[in-house]
Amino acid sequence: MYRKILMRMRMMNPTRKVVVGWAKEYKRYLSTTTTNQILLSPPLVSVDLPEIWGSTSTLYHHHPSQSLVSHLDEEKILNLVSLEKDVDGFHPINMGNLSMRGREPLFVPCTPKGCLELLLRSGVGIVGKKAVVIGRSNIVGLPIALLLQRHHATVTTVHACTKNPEHITCEADIVVTAAGVPNMIRSSWLKPGAVVIDVGTCPVEDPSAEYGYRLVGDVCYEEALRIASAVTPVPGGVGPMTIAMLLCNTLDSAKRLYGFT
């Protein structure tokens, strides 16, 4: 399918190229650009260019808690991104459709979609299970809670103002955590046999590491291994799934653009 799309794209315009990745030039551009400049220059964010299959907001990098361009107005830029090319799944209409029964978003946010894919492909039962989502961000917490509800889980969201979060979490069959607090989830937080998906990515100092730090998750991995039936590592767990789902969304966008069903 991907090869057919490429062939049709080349027939329509042989000068088009496919670029996947992160270029330093984009980071430099965004760090020196204002919101008004972007709003006045729609082509710069790939809104109407037919050769662009998907447009990401590039407001976040690696993890939702690490804002890449904090001086830009997130809401205005998300509204600018074309709905049909919103491969991040952050557009308000896509998020709204995700939250409503009987409606389908064109794109689902990549990290939550990757979390759900991990559960489904691992054969984890979701229907009727108790699920706890730790964190309520628009990027991870909210959409994964909505996705779990769509698959008929009973979902509880734990956040900074929740009382007795440990007590709530230890009753969950499925735990998805995206708090950004290193090693917050200890063995006492987990029900024996629970499935744990750790979205947290936290740098901690480590002089022995190549760059002077290493990445850990929200979950104390060694303790969780003794309690949970399955737990994702950090790094190497949810991160690769996020990238895979971004490419999946981009391919879906291209298939719509070139008339493939």
C-alpha positions in Angstrom: 0.0 0.0 0.0 2.8 2.4 0.9 4.6 1.7 -2.3 1.4 2.3 -4.3 0.9 5.7 -2.6 4.5 6.6 -3.4 4.1 5.7 -7.1 0.9 7.7 -7.4 2.5 10.7 -5.7 5.5 10.6 -8.1 3.2 10.4 -11.1 1.4 13.5 -9.8 4.5 15.4 -9.0 7.9 13.7 -9.5 9.7 16.4 -7.4 7.9 15.5 -4.1 9.9 13.8 -1.4 9.0 11.9 1.7 10.7 13.1 4.9 10.5 11.4 8.2 12.4 12.6 11.3 13.4 15.7 13.2 15.6 18.3 11.7 17.6 20.9 13.7 16.5 23.6 11.2 12.9 23.2 12.3 13.8 23.6 16.0 15.8 26.7 15.1 13.0 28.1 13.1 10.4 27.5 15.9 12.6 28.9 18.6 12.9 32.3 16.7 9.4 32.5 15.4 6.3 34.1 17.0 2.8 32.9 16.9 1.7 35.8 14.7 4.4 34.9 12.1 3.1 31.4 11.9 -0.5 32.5 11.7 0.4 34.8 8.8 2.3 32.1 7.0 0.1 29.0 6.8 2.3 27.2 4.3 5.1 27.1 6.9 3.0 24.7 9.0 1.9 22.6 6.1 -1.8 23.4 6.1 -2.6 23.5 2.4 0.3 21.9 0.7 -0.9 18.7 -1.1 2.6 17.2 -0.9 2.4 17.2 2.9 0.5 14.2 4.2 0.5 15.1 7.8 1.2 18.2 9.9 2.4 18.0 13.5 2.2 20.9 15.8 5.8 20.3 17.1 4.8 21.9 20.4 6.2 18.9 22.3 9.3 16.8 21.9 9.9 13.3 23.4 7.4 13.8 26.3 4.4 16.0 26.8 5.9 17.6 29.9 8.8 18.9 27.9 7.5 21.9 26.0 9.7 22.6 23.0 8.4 26.1 22.2 6.8 27.6 25.2 6.6 31.1 23.7 4.1 30.0 21.1 0.3 30.0 21.6 -0.6 26.3 21.6 -4.4 26.8 21.1 -4.0 29.1 18.1 -1.5 26.9 16.3 -3.5 23.7 16.9 -6.5 25.5 15.4 -4.4 26.3 12.4 -3.4 22.8 11.6 -5.6 21.2 8.9 -8.0 18.7 10.4 -7.3 16.2 7.6 -3.6 16.3 8.3 -3.7 16.5 12.1 -1.6 13.3 12.5 -0.8 14.2 16.1 -4.6 14.0 16.8 -4.5 17.2 18.9 -7.0 19.2 16.8 -10.1 20.2 19.0 -12.5 18.5 16.6 -10.5 15.3 16.6 -10.4 15.4 20.4 -14.1 16.2 20.6 -15.0 13.3 18.3 -12.9 11.0 20.4 -14.9 11.9 23.5 -18.3 11.3 21.9 -20.0 8.0 21.4 -21.0 7.2 17.9 -18.3 9.5 16.4 -14.9 8.7 15.1 -11.9 11.1 15.0 -9.8 11.2 11.8 -6.7 10.7 14.0 -6.1 9.5 17.6 -3.2 11.0 19.5 -0.2 8.9 19.0 1.0 8.0 22.5 -2.5 7.0 23.7 -3.0 5.1 20.5 0.3 3.3 21.1 -0.7 2.4 24.6 -4.0 0.9 23.5 -2.2 -1.0 20.7 0.1 -2.5 23.3 -2.8 -3.7 25.3 -4.7 -5.2 22.4 -1.8 -6.9 20.7 -0.7 -8.4 24.1 -4.1 -9.9 24.5 -5.0 -7.9 27.6 -8.7 -7.9 28.4 -10.1 -4.4 28.7 -13.9 -4.9 28.8 -15.2 -4.5 32.4 -11.7 -4.1 33.8 -10.8 -1.3 36.3 -8.4 1.1 34.7 -6.6 4.0 36.4 -5.0 6.7 34.4 -2.5 8.8 36.3 -2.3 12.3 34.7 -4.9 14.3 32.8 -3.0 16.1 30.1 -4.6 16.7 26.7 -1.7 14.8 25.1 -1.8 11.5 27.1 -4.1 11.3 30.2 -7.3 12.6 28.7 -7.2 10.7 25.4 -6.1 7.4 26.9 -8.9 7.6 29.4 -11.4 8.2 26.6 -9.9 5.3 24.6 -10.2 2.9 27.5 -13.8 4.0 28.0 -14.5 3.3 24.3 -13.3 -0.3 25.0 -15.7 -0.6 28.0 -13.2 -0.3 30.9 -14.2 1.4 34.1 -11.8 4.3 34.2 -10.6 6.5 37.0 -8.3 9.5 36.5 -5.8 10.3 39.2 -4.2 13.7 39.3 -2.4 16.1 41.5 -5.5 17.0 43.5 -6.7 13.4 44.0 -6.8 12.2 47.6 -5.3 8.7 48.4 -4.0 8.1 44.9 -2.1 5.0 46.1 -5.3 3.4 47.4 -7.2 4.1 44.2 -4.4 2.8 42.0 -3.8 -0.4 43.8 -7.3 -1.6 42.9 -6.7 -1.2 39.1 -6.4 -4.1 36.7 -4.8 -1.7 34.2 -2.6 1.3 35.1 -1.5 3.9 32.6 0.8 6.6 34.2 1.9 9.8 32.6 2.7 12.0 35.6 6.4 12.7 34.9 7.5 12.0 38.4 10.4 9.5 38.6 9.8 6.3 40.4 6.5 7.6 41.9 4.6 4.3 41.5 6.0 1.7 43.9 5.0 -1.9 44.4 2.4 -0.8 47.1 0.5 1.1 44.4 0.0 -2.0 42.3 -2.5 -4.8 42.4 -0.9 -8.3 41.9 -1.2 -9.2 38.3 -2.0 -5.7 37.1 -0.9 -4.5 33.7 1.2 -1.3 33.9 2.0 1.1 31.0 4.6 3.7 31.9 4.4 6.8 29.7 6.6 8.9 32.1 10.0 9.8 30.8 12.1 11.5 33.4 15.9 12.4 33.2 17.8 11.7 36.4 21.4 12.5 37.1 23.8 9.6 36.5 27.5 10.4 36.2 28.2 7.0 34.8 25.9 7.5 31.8 27.2 8.8 28.5 25.4 12.2 28.8 25.4 12.5 32.6 21.8 11.3 33.0 19.6 8.4 32.3 15.9 8.1 31.7 13.5 6.5 34.1 9.7 6.3 34.2 7.0 7.0 36.7 7.1 3.4 37.8 9.8 1.8 39.9 10.5 -0.8 37.3 12.3 -3.4 39.5 9.5 -3.4 42.1 6.7 -3.5 39.5 8.3 -6.6 37.9 7.6 -8.5 41.1 4.0 -7.5 41.3 2.6 -6.8 37.8 1.8 -9.3 35.1 3.3 -6.9 32.5 5.0 -3.6 32.7 6.6 -1.4 29.9 10.2 -0.3 30.3 11.5 3.2 30.1 13.1 3.8 27.7 12.1 1.4 24.9 8.4 0.8 25.8 5.9 3.4 24.9 8.3 5.7 23.0 8.8 3.4 20.0 5.0 2.9 19.9 4.4 6.6 19.7 6.7 6.9 16.7 5.0 3.9 15.1 1.5 5.4 15.6 2.6 8.8 14.2 3.8 7.0 11.0 0.5 5.0 11.0 -1.5 8.2 11.2 0.6 9.8 8.5 0.0 6.8 6.2 -3.7 7.0 6.8 -3.6 10.7 5.9 -1.8 9.8 2.6 -4.3 7.1 1.8 -7.2 9.6 2.2 -5.4 12.2 0.2 -4.7 9.8 -2.7 -8.0 8.0 -2.7 -7.0 4.7 -1.2 -9.5 2.9 1.1 
